[in-house]
Amino acid sequence: MADEKPSRSSTRRGGATRKTRRKTWGDKVLSVEDQRSARMEILFETAARMFNRYGYHGASMNALTKELGLTKGALYYYVRDKADLLYQLHLHSAECSRAAHQRGAAEGQTGFERVRLIIKYHLEHVTTSRSETFIMLHEGTLDDERLAHIRSLRKALELDLRDQIESGLADGSIAPCDPKLAAFTIVGALAWVTKWYVRDGDWTSAQVSAAMSDMLSRMIAPSQSSALAIPLR
């Protein structure tokens, strides 16, 4: 009896059969949810760029639809109006910042390490993401409920950073300082990175992330090193 030939969907190695997964139509076509997510990312990216360049009141929905190549009807399928778009962008940025905080807090062994990693991961993201940004909360741009929500999210991030500083004070990895003032100083420095950082400019994301996390964490270190990060020039 002739030897049985292995099927095209399997190969035999040492008596074991490994099946080869056939690609299906679903492997090639994005799901409705994935399509919406990808389009929202493009919308956030474009809106962030326009809000930062022209401010909330200077950026118009007409200009946004022209930039995206959409009709107003198509745009309003994703957001109700400009205020809703601003609110959604704030939520998106807060969630990305929260992810950086959680990663840094999970990986650091001391309070100082956790603070340094939170700074580093936050900077890595904002200098590579085109949709995460820091937009000033001006009065009149959001209704009271949404304004309070965004402020509460930002406050939670600031309090989390303050808790990490306090843990560093407790374990001796951070020099005696006022945790609230130290947190304000760090948050203030991080908030403006998206205003001055230029992609494809003089500094890479890795350079800025390493140098700034070094400088900002160094101010709370119990003993300072003789030199900061390698000069960027």
C-alpha positions as CSV (number, residue, x, y, z in Angstrom):
1,M,0.0,0.0,0.0
2,A,1.4,3.4,-1.0
3,D,2.5,5.8,1.6
4,E,-0.1,8.3,2.5
5,K,0.9,11.8,1.4
6,P,0.6,14.5,4.0
7,S,-2.2,16.9,3.3
8,R,-1.5,20.5,2.3
9,S,-2.8,21.8,5.6
10,S,-0.5,19.7,7.8
11,T,3.1,18.5,8.1
12,R,4.6,15.7,10.1
13,R,7.5,16.1,12.4
14,G,8.5,13.3,14.6
15,G,5.1,11.8,14.4
16,A,3.4,15.0,15.4
17,T,1.0,16.8,13.1
18,R,1.0,20.5,12.8
19,K,-1.9,22.1,11.1
20,T,-1.4,25.2,9.1
21,R,-4.2,27.8,9.7
22,R,-5.8,28.9,6.5
23,K,-6.4,32.6,6.2
24,T,-10.0,33.6,5.9
25,W,-11.9,36.7,4.6
26,G,-12.0,37.9,8.2
27,D,-8.2,38.1,8.3
28,K,-8.2,40.6,5.5
29,V,-11.1,42.8,6.4
30,L,-11.3,45.0,9.6
31,S,-14.3,44.5,11.8
32,V,-16.7,47.3,12.1
33,E,-15.3,48.1,15.6
34,D,-11.7,48.1,14.3
35,Q,-12.7,50.4,11.4
36,R,-14.3,52.8,13.8
37,S,-11.3,52.7,16.1
38,A,-8.9,53.4,13.2
39,R,-11.0,56.3,12.0
40,M,-11.3,57.8,15.5
41,E,-7.5,57.7,15.8
42,I,-7.2,59.7,12.6
43,L,-9.9,62.1,13.8
44,F,-8.2,62.6,17.1
45,E,-4.8,63.1,15.4
46,T,-6.2,65.8,13.1
47,A,-8.2,67.5,15.8
48,A,-5.3,67.6,18.2
49,R,-3.1,69.2,15.6
50,M,-5.7,71.9,14.8
51,F,-6.6,72.6,18.4
52,N,-2.9,73.1,19.3
53,R,-2.3,75.2,16.3
54,Y,-5.4,77.5,16.3
55,G,-6.8,77.0,19.8
56,Y,-10.3,75.7,20.4
57,H,-12.2,78.8,19.2
58,G,-9.9,79.2,16.1
59,A,-10.3,75.6,14.9
60,S,-13.5,75.1,12.9
61,M,-15.4,72.0,12.1
62,N,-15.5,73.2,8.5
63,A,-11.7,73.2,8.4
64,L,-11.6,69.8,10.1
65,T,-14.0,68.2,7.6
66,K,-11.9,69.6,4.7
67,E,-8.7,68.3,6.3
68,L,-10.2,64.8,6.7
69,G,-12.0,64.8,3.4
70,L,-15.4,64.2,5.0
71,T,-18.8,65.7,4.9
72,K,-20.2,67.3,8.1
73,G,-22.8,64.5,8.2
74,A,-20.0,61.8,8.2
75,L,-18.1,63.7,10.9
76,Y,-21.2,64.0,13.1
77,Y,-21.5,60.2,13.0
78,Y,-18.5,60.1,15.3
79,V,-18.9,63.2,17.4
80,R,-21.9,65.4,18.1
81,D,-20.2,68.8,17.8
82,K,-16.9,70.5,18.4
83,A,-17.3,70.5,22.2
84,D,-17.9,66.7,22.1
85,L,-14.8,66.2,20.0
86,L,-12.7,68.2,22.5
87,Y,-14.2,66.2,25.3
88,Q,-13.4,62.9,23.6
89,L,-9.9,64.0,22.9
90,H,-9.4,64.9,26.6
91,L,-10.6,61.5,27.5
92,H,-8.3,59.8,25.1
93,S,-5.3,61.7,26.4
94,A,-6.2,61.0,30.0
95,E,-6.5,57.2,29.3
96,C,-3.0,57.2,27.6
97,S,-1.5,59.0,30.6
98,R,-3.2,56.5,32.9
99,A,-1.6,53.6,31.0
100,A,1.9,55.2,31.4
101,H,1.3,55.6,35.1
102,Q,0.1,52.0,35.6
103,R,3.1,50.7,33.7
104,G,5.6,52.7,35.6
105,A,4.0,51.9,38.9
106,A,4.1,48.2,38.1
107,E,7.7,48.0,37.0
108,G,9.4,50.3,39.5
109,Q,10.9,48.7,42.7
110,T,11.1,51.9,44.7
111,G,9.2,55.2,44.8
112,F,11.9,56.9,42.9
113,E,12.0,54.3,40.2
114,R,8.3,54.4,39.8
115,V,8.3,58.2,39.4
116,R,11.1,58.1,36.9
117,L,9.4,55.4,34.8
118,I,6.1,57.1,34.9
119,I,7.8,60.2,33.5
120,K,9.7,58.2,30.9
121,Y,6.7,56.2,29.6
122,H,4.5,59.3,29.5
123,L,7.1,61.1,27.4
124,E,7.6,58.1,25.1
125,H,4.0,58.1,24.3
126,V,3.3,61.8,23.9
127,T,6.4,62.2,21.6
128,T,5.3,59.3,19.4
129,S,1.5,59.5,19.5
130,R,-0.1,62.0,17.1
131,S,-3.4,62.0,19.0
132,E,-2.4,62.4,22.6
133,T,-1.8,66.0,23.6
134,F,-2.2,68.5,26.3
135,I,-4.9,71.0,25.7
136,M,-5.6,73.8,28.1
137,L,-9.0,73.7,29.8
138,H,-10.4,77.1,29.0
139,E,-13.7,78.3,30.5
140,G,-16.6,78.0,28.1
141,T,-15.2,75.3,26.0
142,L,-16.9,72.5,27.8
143,D,-20.1,72.4,29.9
144,D,-19.8,72.2,33.7
145,E,-20.3,68.5,33.9
146,R,-17.7,67.6,31.3
147,L,-15.2,70.2,32.6
148,A,-15.5,68.7,36.1
149,H,-15.0,65.2,34.7
150,I,-11.8,66.1,32.9
151,R,-10.5,68.0,35.8
152,S,-11.2,65.0,38.1
153,L,-9.2,62.7,35.7
154,R,-6.3,65.0,35.7
155,K,-6.4,65.4,39.4
156,A,-6.4,61.6,39.8
157,L,-3.2,61.4,37.8
158,E,-1.6,64.1,39.8
159,L,-2.6,62.4,43.1
160,D,-1.3,59.1,41.8
161,L,2.1,60.8,41.1
162,R,2.0,62.4,44.5
163,D,1.4,59.0,46.1
164,Q,4.4,57.5,44.3
165,I,6.6,60.4,45.6
166,E,5.3,59.8,49.2
167,S,6.1,56.1,48.8
168,G,9.7,57.2,47.8
169,L,9.9,59.4,50.9
170,A,8.9,56.4,53.0
171,D,11.4,54.0,51.5
172,G,14.2,56.5,51.5
173,S,14.6,56.6,47.7
174,I,13.4,60.2,47.4
175,A,15.0,63.2,49.2
176,P,12.8,65.1,51.7
177,C,10.5,67.4,49.8
178,D,6.9,68.5,49.6
179,P,5.1,65.8,47.5
180,K,2.4,68.2,46.3
181,L,4.9,70.8,45.0
182,A,7.2,68.1,43.5
183,A,4.2,66.6,41.7
184,F,3.0,70.0,40.4
185,T,6.5,70.7,39.1
186,I,6.7,67.4,37.2
187,V,3.2,67.6,35.8
188,G,3.8,71.2,34.7
189,A,6.9,70.2,32.8
190,L,5.2,67.2,31.1
191,A,2.2,69.2,30.1
192,W,4.2,71.5,27.7
193,V,6.1,68.8,25.9
194,T,3.5,68.5,23.1
195,K,3.7,72.3,22.6
196,W,7.4,72.4,21.8
197,Y,8.4,68.9,20.7
198,V,8.8,68.5,16.9
199,R,8.8,65.1,15.4
200,D,11.6,64.6,12.9
201,G,13.3,67.5,14.5
202,D,16.6,67.8,16.4
203,W,15.7,65.3,19.1
204,T,14.3,61.8,18.9
205,S,11.5,60.5,21.2
206,A,14.0,58.2,22.9
207,Q,16.5,61.1,23.5
208,V,13.8,63.4,25.0
209,S,12.3,60.6,27.1
210,A,15.6,59.6,28.6
211,A,16.9,63.1,29.2
212,M,13.8,64.6,30.7
213,S,13.0,61.6,32.9
214,D,16.6,61.9,34.1
215,M,16.4,65.6,34.8
216,L,13.0,65.7,36.4
217,S,13.6,62.6,38.6
218,R,17.1,63.9,39.6
219,M,15.6,66.9,41.5
220,I,14.0,64.5,44.0
221,A,16.9,62.0,44.2
222,P,18.5,61.7,47.6
223,S,22.0,62.1,46.0
224,Q,22.6,63.6,42.6
225,S,24.9,62.1,40.1
226,S,27.8,64.1,38.7
227,A,26.3,64.4,35.3
228,L,22.9,64.3,33.6
229,A,21.9,62.3,30.6
230,I,24.3,62.4,27.6
231,P,23.9,65.9,25.9
232,L,21.4,65.8,23.0
233,R,23.8,67.8,20.7
